[in-house]
């Protein structure tokens, strides 16, 4: 066993013990009381089971940002089925199957569109959240009391812990055995370590990835079931940002975002560390921002420790003889050899791309065009996604029509994302990209000239919302695919990350623009701003000189 594996297996647990001792001294003996330990177990159950599913995804080299939205959708589906007098068992199974299907779609989009998982799941995060809001009509859904509400409560006849927590323990053990002792588990690690080598060895990459995302989503569905048990209602706004806690649990537990590394036991310990910090800070009376700072410091420390260990990429790049020895050892053990071990020609670990590299003469036009496109496109997406219900409600339409409007927008968006992704990978990017932008701007301009009044016909508005949503999401998918392929491999991550930051800036600006457009100028100006933003996006995209070529 290597020094690295020993430190990763024991170090995380030692960290948990140290954090628990620190808060035990700060809070007092009651911190380790059975009731408080049970509270910690209940609180970490939701994150733990979702993180177990995320472990499979991260080990395979992927990521899923739609976890929080899936949990919200699951609670809404359960509540709606219970209100329809469906039995609790079938309501739970139906909700988990719905979420698993969302994961299946994630896997299909990632493998067929050949777009990075971060981009695909970022889009599906918005789509699934919108579907949850539309299905729940933008409000909490009350449901009749059933045994589902007692999954996180101790009832008579149960030993020590609620049945939901026992289920989490059993499922975690099954996933650990799956990853360690089955062919599927070996294939997942092989894909995460070196996908090209795994393909040459005969691993079914596409099928395995689809199963990975569907299986992970099924565990997220069980987390949604526990969330419903905790709330007793279906809430389409719950679990916002929970995907960050889930990913953090995997990383703290020894997982690597580059793939090929991660354990279920480490993930559970990582979730426990975060739970101890949250409850300890709360019982100590510390503010929420203190919890966030402490958790962030632990994540950074966990990642930094991995770079300082022997066998880390930085260590191997500086010690070629150790890299060759480790490669021979892994080959004898029959384990996949990662690129960090086998490729001595990698750039020096201290040489990292920067913003200056992106703005060099070779990439300046592409970078500025992408930044402007990210900002204007995400401003458009968030403006439409967050403000269409308010726009229709302010115009005098009923809440049901407002919910139908955002549902139509999201359904059109799903179709548009599929069409946009296929067009950029199969038919060439530039014509498709600019065509979708022009069609989206035209549809938004048409909507700015429509009549919005309580007596106006609803069907034309819903139809145009579907078309506009499809075109806007087609622009978004083509832009993200373009960003993933416009830079060379050495600076690709930096380029996409910088563009995503401008996209986040556009999302923030959309809040102020939405207030200005609706409070002072009405729906006509609202869609006029969307049309103008799309025109700016098209002009910016036209500056990008590199693009994905048409496939042969």
C-alpha positions as CSV (number, residue, x, y, z in Angstrom):
1,X,0.0,0.0,0.0
2,X,1.4,3.4,-1.0
3,X,2.0,6.4,1.3
4,X,-0.7,8.3,-0.6
5,X,-3.4,5.6,-0.1
6,X,-2.5,5.3,3.6
7,X,-2.8,9.1,4.2
8,X,-6.0,9.3,2.1
9,X,-7.7,6.4,3.9
10,X,-6.6,7.4,7.5
11,X,-6.1,11.1,7.0
12,X,-9.8,11.9,6.3
13,X,-11.0,10.0,9.3
14,X,-8.4,11.6,11.5
15,X,-9.6,15.0,10.2
16,X,-13.2,14.0,11.2
17,X,-12.0,13.1,14.7
18,X,-10.0,16.3,15.1
19,X,-13.0,18.4,14.0
20,X,-15.3,16.6,16.3
21,X,-12.9,17.0,19.3
22,X,-12.5,20.7,18.6
23,X,-16.3,21.3,18.5
24,X,-16.7,19.0,21.5
25,X,-14.4,21.3,23.5
26,X,-16.1,24.4,22.2
27,X,-19.7,23.3,22.7
28,X,-19.4,20.9,25.7
29,X,-20.2,17.3,26.5
30,X,-23.7,17.6,25.1
31,X,-22.1,17.7,21.7
32,X,-21.6,14.0,21.9
33,X,-25.0,13.2,23.5
34,X,-26.9,10.4,21.7
35,X,-29.7,12.8,20.7
36,X,-27.2,15.2,19.1
37,X,-25.4,12.4,17.3
38,X,-28.8,11.2,15.9
39,X,-29.5,14.8,14.8
40,X,-26.1,14.8,12.9
41,X,-27.0,11.4,11.3
42,X,-30.4,12.7,10.1
43,X,-28.9,15.9,8.7
44,X,-26.1,14.2,6.8
45,X,-28.3,11.4,5.4
46,X,-29.5,13.5,2.4
47,X,-26.1,14.8,1.4
48,X,-24.5,11.4,2.0
49,X,-26.7,9.3,-0.3
50,X,-26.5,12.0,-3.0
51,X,-22.7,12.1,-2.6
52,X,-22.5,8.3,-2.9
53,X,-24.1,8.6,-6.3
54,X,-21.8,11.6,-7.2
55,X,-18.8,9.4,-6.2
56,X,-19.5,7.2,-9.2
57,X,-19.8,10.2,-11.5
58,X,-16.6,11.8,-10.3
59,X,-14.6,8.6,-10.4
60,X,-15.6,8.3,-14.1
61,X,-14.2,11.7,-14.7
62,X,-17.6,13.5,-14.9
63,X,-19.6,15.9,-12.8
64,X,-23.3,16.6,-12.3
65,X,-24.5,20.1,-11.3
66,X,-28.2,19.2,-11.5
67,X,-28.4,17.3,-8.2
68,X,-30.2,20.0,-6.3
69,X,-32.8,20.5,-9.0
70,X,-33.4,16.7,-9.2
71,X,-34.0,16.6,-5.4
72,X,-36.6,19.4,-5.7
73,X,-38.3,17.7,-8.7
74,X,-38.4,14.4,-6.7
75,X,-40.2,16.1,-3.7
76,X,-42.7,17.7,-6.0
77,X,-43.4,14.4,-7.9
78,X,-44.0,12.5,-4.6
79,X,-46.4,15.2,-3.3
80,X,-48.3,15.3,-6.6
81,X,-48.6,11.5,-6.7
82,X,-49.8,11.3,-3.1
83,X,-52.4,13.9,-3.8
84,X,-53.6,11.7,-6.6
85,X,-54.2,8.9,-4.0
86,X,-51.2,6.8,-5.4
87,X,-49.9,4.5,-2.7
88,X,-46.8,5.8,-0.9
89,X,-44.5,3.0,-2.2
90,X,-45.4,3.7,-5.9
91,X,-45.2,7.4,-5.3
92,X,-41.6,7.0,-4.1
93,X,-40.7,4.6,-6.9
94,X,-42.3,6.9,-9.5
95,X,-40.3,9.9,-8.2
96,X,-37.0,8.0,-8.1
97,X,-37.7,6.7,-11.7
98,X,-38.4,10.2,-12.9
99,X,-35.1,11.5,-11.5
100,X,-33.3,8.4,-12.8
101,X,-34.7,9.3,-16.3
102,X,-33.3,12.8,-15.9
103,X,-29.9,11.3,-15.2
104,X,-30.3,9.0,-18.2
105,X,-30.9,12.1,-20.4
106,X,-27.7,13.7,-18.9
107,X,-25.7,10.7,-19.9
108,X,-27.2,10.6,-23.4
109,X,-26.5,14.4,-23.9
110,X,-23.0,14.1,-22.7
111,X,-22.1,11.1,-24.8
112,X,-24.0,11.9,-28.0
113,X,-23.3,15.7,-28.1
114,X,-19.7,15.2,-27.0
115,X,-19.9,18.2,-24.7
116,X,-18.2,18.4,-21.3
117,X,-20.4,17.2,-18.4
118,X,-20.1,20.6,-16.6
119,X,-21.8,22.4,-19.5
120,X,-24.6,19.8,-20.1
121,X,-25.5,19.5,-16.4
122,X,-25.4,23.3,-16.0
123,X,-28.1,23.5,-18.6
124,X,-30.2,20.6,-17.3
125,X,-29.9,22.1,-13.8
126,X,-32.0,25.0,-15.0
127,X,-34.3,22.9,-17.1
128,X,-35.1,20.4,-14.2
129,X,-35.5,23.3,-11.7
130,X,-38.0,25.0,-14.1
131,X,-39.9,21.7,-14.6
132,X,-40.2,21.4,-10.8
133,X,-41.5,24.9,-10.5
134,X,-43.9,24.4,-13.3
135,X,-45.2,21.1,-11.9
136,X,-45.5,22.6,-8.5
137,X,-47.1,25.8,-9.8
138,X,-44.3,27.9,-8.1
139,X,-45.5,26.9,-4.6
140,X,-45.2,24.2,-2.0
141,X,-47.4,21.2,-2.5
142,X,-49.1,19.8,0.6
143,X,-49.4,16.0,0.7
144,X,-51.3,13.6,3.0
145,X,-49.4,12.0,5.9
146,X,-48.0,8.6,5.1
147,X,-45.1,6.4,6.3
148,X,-42.9,8.3,4.0
149,X,-42.9,11.1,6.5
150,X,-41.3,8.9,9.1
151,X,-38.2,7.8,7.2
152,X,-36.0,10.1,9.2
153,X,-37.8,9.7,12.5
154,X,-37.2,7.0,15.1
155,X,-40.4,5.0,15.7
156,X,-41.1,2.1,18.0
157,X,-39.4,-1.1,17.1
158,X,-36.5,0.6,15.3
159,X,-32.9,0.1,16.6
160,X,-31.1,3.4,17.4
161,X,-31.5,5.0,14.0
162,X,-34.4,5.8,11.6
163,X,-35.1,3.4,8.8
164,X,-34.0,6.0,6.2
165,X,-30.5,6.1,7.7
166,X,-30.3,2.3,7.7
167,X,-31.2,2.4,4.0
168,X,-28.4,4.9,3.4
169,X,-25.9,2.6,5.1
170,X,-27.0,-0.4,3.1
171,X,-27.0,1.4,-0.2
172,X,-23.5,2.8,0.5
173,X,-22.1,-0.6,1.2
174,X,-23.6,-1.9,-2.0
175,X,-22.1,0.9,-4.0
176,X,-18.7,0.3,-2.4
177,X,-18.9,-3.4,-3.3
178,X,-20.0,-2.4,-6.8
179,X,-17.0,-0.2,-7.4
180,X,-14.5,-2.5,-5.9
181,X,-15.5,-6.1,-7.0
182,X,-17.5,-5.8,-10.3
183,X,-16.6,-5.4,-13.9
184,X,-18.7,-2.2,-14.0
185,X,-16.7,-0.7,-11.2
186,X,-13.4,-1.5,-12.9
187,X,-14.7,0.1,-16.1
188,X,-15.7,3.2,-14.2
189,X,-12.2,3.6,-12.7
190,X,-10.6,2.9,-16.1
191,X,-12.6,5.6,-17.9
192,X,-11.8,8.1,-15.2
193,X,-8.1,7.3,-15.2
194,X,-7.6,7.2,-18.9
195,X,-10.6,7.2,-21.2
196,X,-8.6,6.7,-24.4
197,X,-6.8,3.6,-23.0
198,X,-10.1,2.3,-21.7
199,X,-11.6,2.6,-25.2
200,X,-8.7,0.7,-26.7
201,X,-9.1,-2.0,-24.1
202,X,-12.7,-2.6,-25.3
203,X,-14.6,-0.7,-22.6
204,X,-18.0,0.4,-23.8
205,X,-17.5,4.1,-23.0
206,X,-20.9,5.4,-24.1
207,X,-23.0,2.7,-22.4
208,X,-21.0,2.9,-19.2
209,X,-21.3,6.7,-18.9
210,X,-25.0,6.6,-19.5
211,X,-25.4,3.9,-16.8
212,X,-23.2,6.0,-14.4
213,X,-25.4,9.1,-14.7
214,X,-28.6,7.2,-14.5
215,X,-27.4,5.2,-11.5
216,X,-26.2,8.4,-9.8
217,X,-29.5,10.1,-10.4
218,X,-31.4,7.1,-8.8
219,X,-29.4,7.8,-5.6
220,X,-30.2,11.4,-5.9
221,X,-33.9,10.4,-6.2
222,X,-33.5,8.5,-2.9
223,X,-32.0,11.7,-1.4
224,X,-35.1,13.5,-2.7
225,X,-37.3,11.0,-0.9
226,X,-35.5,11.7,2.3
227,X,-35.8,15.4,1.7
228,X,-39.6,15.0,1.3
229,X,-39.6,12.9,4.5
230,X,-37.9,15.8,6.3
231,X,-40.1,18.6,4.9
232,X,-43.4,16.6,4.5
233,X,-44.2,18.8,1.5
234,X,-43.1,19.0,-2.2
235,X,-41.0,22.2,-2.5
236,X,-39.7,23.2,-6.0
237,X,-37.3,25.7,-4.4
238,X,-35.5,23.3,-2.0
239,X,-31.9,22.1,-2.3
240,X,-30.6,25.2,-4.2
241,X,-26.9,24.9,-4.1
242,X,-26.9,21.4,-2.6
243,X,-24.9,20.1,-5.5
244,X,-21.9,22.1,-4.1
245,X,-22.2,20.3,-0.7
246,X,-22.4,17.0,-2.5
247,X,-19.3,17.6,-4.6
248,X,-17.5,19.0,-1.6
249,X,-18.2,15.8,0.3
250,X,-16.6,13.7,-2.4
251,X,-13.6,16.0,-2.7
252,X,-12.9,16.1,1.0
253,X,-13.2,12.3,1.1
254,X,-10.4,11.9,-1.4
255,X,-12.1,12.1,-4.8
256,X,-10.5,13.8,-7.7
257,X,-12.3,16.0,-10.2
258,X,-9.9,14.7,-12.9
259,X,-11.4,11.2,-12.4
260,X,-10.0,7.8,-11.5
261,X,-10.0,8.3,-7.7
262,X,-12.6,8.2,-5.0
263,X,-14.1,5.9,-2.3
264,X,-17.6,5.6,-0.8
265,X,-16.1,5.5,2.7
266,X,-14.1,8.7,2.1
267,X,-17.2,10.4,0.7
268,X,-19.3,9.5,3.8
269,X,-16.5,10.8,6.1
270,X,-16.4,14.0,4.0
271,X,-20.2,14.4,4.4
272,X,-19.8,13.8,8.2
273,X,-17.0,16.5,8.4
274,X,-19.3,19.0,6.8
275,X,-22.2,18.1,9.0
276,X,-20.1,18.3,12.2
277,X,-19.0,21.8,11.1
278,X,-22.5,23.0,10.4
279,X,-24.1,21.7,13.6
280,X,-21.1,22.7,15.7
281,X,-21.1,26.2,14.4
282,X,-24.8,26.4,14.9
283,X,-24.7,25.2,18.5
284,X,-21.8,27.4,19.2
285,X,-23.9,30.4,17.9
286,X,-21.5,31.2,15.1
287,X,-22.9,32.9,11.9
288,X,-23.5,31.0,8.7
289,X,-20.7,32.8,6.9
290,X,-18.3,31.3,9.4
291,X,-19.5,27.8,8.5
292,X,-18.9,28.6,4.8
293,X,-15.4,29.9,5.4
294,X,-14.4,26.9,7.5
295,X,-15.9,24.4,4.9
296,X,-14.1,26.2,2.1
297,X,-10.8,26.2,3.9
298,X,-11.1,22.4,4.4
299,X,-11.9,21.8,0.7
300,X,-8.8,23.9,-0.3
301,X,-6.7,22.1,2.3
302,X,-7.8,18.7,1.1
303,X,-7.0,19.5,-2.5
304,X,-3.6,21.1,-1.6
305,X,-2.6,18.0,0.4
306,X,-3.1,15.8,-2.6
307,X,-0.5,17.9,-4.5
308,X,2.1,17.6,-1.8
309,X,1.8,13.8,-1.4
310,X,4.2,11.4,-3.1
311,X,2.5,9.9,-6.2
312,X,0.7,13.3,-6.8
313,X,0.9,14.8,-10.3
314,X,3.3,17.6,-9.1
315,X,5.6,15.1,-7.4
316,X,5.6,12.7,-10.4
317,X,6.4,15.5,-12.8
318,X,9.5,16.5,-10.8
319,X,10.7,12.9,-10.2
320,X,10.7,10.9,-13.5
321,X,12.3,7.9,-11.9
322,X,9.4,7.6,-9.4
323,X,6.9,8.0,-12.2
324,X,8.4,5.1,-14.1
325,X,8.5,2.9,-11.0
326,X,4.9,3.6,-10.2
327,X,3.8,2.9,-13.8
328,X,5.5,-0.6,-13.6
329,X,3.9,-1.3,-10.3
330,X,0.4,-0.4,-11.6
331,X,0.9,-2.5,-14.7
332,X,1.8,-5.5,-12.5
333,X,-1.3,-5.0,-10.4
334,X,-3.4,-4.8,-13.5
335,X,-4.7,-1.3,-12.6
336,X,-5.2,1.5,-15.1
337,X,-2.2,3.9,-15.5
338,X,-3.2,7.6,-15.5
339,X,-1.8,10.2,-17.9
340,X,0.1,11.8,-15.0
341,X,2.2,8.7,-14.7
342,X,2.7,7.7,-18.3
343,X,3.2,11.0,-20.1
344,X,6.5,12.6,-19.1
345,X,6.2,15.4,-21.6
346,X,3.6,17.3,-19.6
347,X,4.2,20.9,-18.9
348,X,5.9,21.8,-15.7
349,X,3.5,22.0,-12.8
350,X,4.5,25.6,-12.1
351,X,3.5,26.7,-15.6
352,X,-0.2,27.6,-15.6
353,X,-2.2,29.4,-18.2
354,X,-3.5,32.8,-17.2
355,X,-5.8,35.6,-18.4
356,X,-2.8,37.1,-20.1
357,X,-2.5,34.0,-22.2
358,X,-6.1,34.2,-23.3
359,X,-5.7,37.9,-24.3
360,X,-2.5,37.2,-26.3
361,X,-2.6,38.0,-30.0
362,X,-3.4,34.4,-30.9
363,X,-6.5,34.2,-28.8
364,X,-7.6,37.8,-28.2
365,X,-10.5,37.9,-30.7
366,X,-11.9,34.5,-29.7
367,X,-11.6,35.4,-26.0
368,X,-13.3,38.8,-26.2
369,X,-16.0,37.4,-28.4
370,X,-16.7,34.5,-26.0
371,X,-16.7,36.7,-22.9
372,X,-19.3,39.1,-24.5
373,X,-21.3,36.1,-25.7
374,X,-21.3,34.4,-22.3
375,X,-22.4,37.6,-20.6
376,X,-25.2,38.4,-23.0
377,X,-26.4,34.8,-23.4
378,X,-26.6,34.0,-19.7
379,X,-28.2,37.4,-19.1
380,X,-30.9,36.4,-21.6
381,X,-31.3,32.9,-20.1
382,X,-31.6,34.0,-16.5
383,X,-33.8,37.0,-17.5
384,X,-36.3,34.7,-19.3
385,X,-36.1,31.9,-16.8
386,X,-36.6,34.0,-13.6
387,X,-38.9,36.7,-14.8
388,X,-41.4,35.2,-17.3
389,X,-43.8,34.1,-14.5
390,X,-43.6,37.6,-12.9
391,X,-44.1,39.2,-16.3
392,X,-47.3,37.2,-17.0
393,X,-48.6,37.7,-13.5
394,X,-48.0,41.5,-13.6
395,X,-49.9,41.6,-16.9
396,X,-53.0,40.2,-15.2
397,X,-52.8,36.5,-16.1
398,X,-53.6,33.7,-13.7
399,X,-51.0,31.8,-11.7
400,X,-51.8,28.7,-13.6
401,X,-51.1,30.4,-16.9
402,X,-47.9,31.9,-15.6
403,X,-46.7,28.4,-14.6
404,X,-47.8,27.1,-18.0
405,X,-45.7,29.8,-19.6
406,X,-42.5,28.8,-17.8
407,X,-43.2,25.2,-18.5
408,X,-43.6,25.9,-22.2
409,X,-40.4,27.9,-22.2
410,X,-38.5,25.0,-20.6
411,X,-39.9,22.3,-22.8
412,X,-39.0,24.3,-25.8
413,X,-35.6,24.9,-24.2
414,X,-35.0,21.1,-23.9
415,X,-35.7,20.5,-27.5
416,X,-33.6,23.5,-28.5
417,X,-30.6,22.3,-26.5
418,X,-30.8,18.9,-28.3
419,X,-31.1,20.5,-31.7
420,X,-28.4,23.0,-31.0
421,X,-25.9,20.4,-29.7
422,X,-26.5,18.1,-32.7
423,X,-26.1,21.0,-35.1
424,X,-22.7,22.1,-33.8
425,X,-21.2,18.7,-33.7
426,X,-22.6,17.4,-37.0
427,X,-23.3,20.3,-39.3
428,X,-20.7,22.9,-38.3
429,X,-20.9,25.6,-35.7
430,X,-20.8,29.0,-37.3
431,X,-23.9,28.8,-39.6
432,X,-26.0,27.0,-36.9
433,X,-24.8,29.3,-34.1
434,X,-25.6,32.6,-35.9
435,X,-28.9,31.2,-37.3
436,X,-30.2,30.2,-33.9
437,X,-29.2,33.6,-32.5
438,X,-31.0,35.4,-35.4
439,X,-34.2,33.2,-35.0
440,X,-34.1,33.7,-31.2
441,X,-33.9,37.5,-31.6
442,X,-36.7,37.5,-34.2
443,X,-39.0,35.4,-31.9
444,X,-38.2,37.7,-28.9
445,X,-39.0,40.8,-31.1
446,X,-42.3,39.2,-32.1
447,X,-43.2,38.7,-28.5
448,X,-42.4,42.3,-27.7
449,X,-45.2,43.3,-30.1
450,X,-47.8,41.0,-28.7
451,X,-50.7,42.0,-26.5
452,X,-50.4,41.1,-22.9
453,X,-53.8,41.7,-21.1
454,X,-56.1,39.5,-19.1
455,X,-58.4,39.0,-22.1
456,X,-55.7,38.1,-24.6
457,X,-55.6,34.7,-26.1
458,X,-53.2,32.4,-24.2
459,X,-52.3,29.9,-26.9
460,X,-50.3,32.3,-29.1
461,X,-48.3,33.5,-26.0
462,X,-47.6,29.9,-24.9
463,X,-46.6,28.9,-28.5
464,X,-44.2,31.8,-28.8
465,X,-42.7,31.1,-25.4
466,X,-42.0,27.5,-26.5
467,X,-40.3,28.7,-29.7
468,X,-38.4,31.4,-27.9
469,X,-37.2,29.0,-25.2
470,X,-36.1,26.6,-27.8
471,X,-34.1,29.1,-29.8
472,X,-32.5,30.7,-26.7
473,X,-31.4,27.3,-25.4
474,X,-30.1,26.3,-28.8
475,X,-27.9,29.4,-28.7
476,X,-26.7,28.5,-25.2
477,X,-25.8,24.9,-26.1
478,X,-23.9,26.0,-29.3
479,X,-22.1,28.7,-27.4
480,X,-21.0,26.3,-24.6
481,X,-19.9,23.7,-27.1
482,X,-17.9,26.3,-29.0
483,X,-16.2,27.4,-25.8
484,X,-15.2,23.9,-25.0
485,X,-13.4,23.5,-28.4
486,X,-12.1,26.9,-29.3
487,X,-9.0,26.8,-27.2
488,X,-6.0,24.4,-27.3
489,X,-6.0,21.7,-24.6
490,X,-3.4,23.5,-22.5
491,X,-5.6,26.6,-21.9
492,X,-9.1,25.1,-22.5
493,X,-10.1,24.9,-18.8
494,X,-8.9,28.5,-18.1
495,X,-10.7,29.8,-21.1
496,X,-14.0,28.1,-20.3
497,X,-13.7,29.1,-16.6
498,X,-13.2,32.7,-17.5
499,X,-16.1,32.7,-19.9
500,X,-18.3,31.0,-17.2
501,X,-17.4,33.9,-14.8
502,X,-18.7,36.4,-17.3
503,X,-21.8,34.2,-17.7
504,X,-22.3,34.5,-13.9
505,X,-21.9,38.3,-14.2
506,X,-24.7,38.2,-16.8
507,X,-26.9,36.2,-14.5
508,X,-26.4,38.8,-11.7
509,X,-27.1,41.7,-14.1
510,X,-30.3,40.0,-15.2
511,X,-31.9,40.6,-11.8
512,X,-31.5,44.4,-12.2
513,X,-32.5,44.4,-15.8
514,X,-35.7,42.3,-15.0
515,X,-36.8,44.8,-12.3
516,X,-36.2,47.7,-14.6
517,X,-38.0,46.2,-17.6
518,X,-41.1,45.0,-15.7
519,X,-41.5,47.7,-13.1
520,X,-41.1,50.7,-15.5
521,X,-41.8,49.5,-19.0
522,X,-43.9,46.3,-19.0
523,X,-43.7,43.0,-21.0
524,X,-43.0,44.8,-24.3
525,X,-39.8,46.2,-23.1
526,X,-38.9,43.0,-21.3
527,X,-38.9,41.0,-24.6
528,X,-37.3,43.9,-26.4
529,X,-34.3,43.7,-24.0
530,X,-34.1,40.0,-24.6
531,X,-34.0,40.6,-28.4
532,X,-31.3,43.3,-28.0
533,X,-29.2,41.0,-25.8
534,X,-29.4,38.2,-28.4
535,X,-28.3,40.6,-31.1
536,X,-25.3,41.5,-29.0
537,X,-24.6,37.7,-28.5
538,X,-24.7,37.1,-32.2
539,X,-22.3,40.0,-32.9
540,X,-20.0,38.6,-30.2
541,X,-20.1,35.1,-31.5
542,X,-19.3,36.3,-35.0
543,X,-15.9,37.5,-33.7
544,X,-14.9,33.9,-32.8
545,X,-12.7,32.8,-35.6
546,X,-12.1,29.2,-34.4
547,X,-15.1,26.9,-34.3
548,X,-16.0,23.2,-34.2
549,X,-15.6,21.8,-37.8
550,X,-18.4,19.8,-39.4
551,X,-18.0,16.1,-38.8
552,X,-17.3,13.9,-41.8
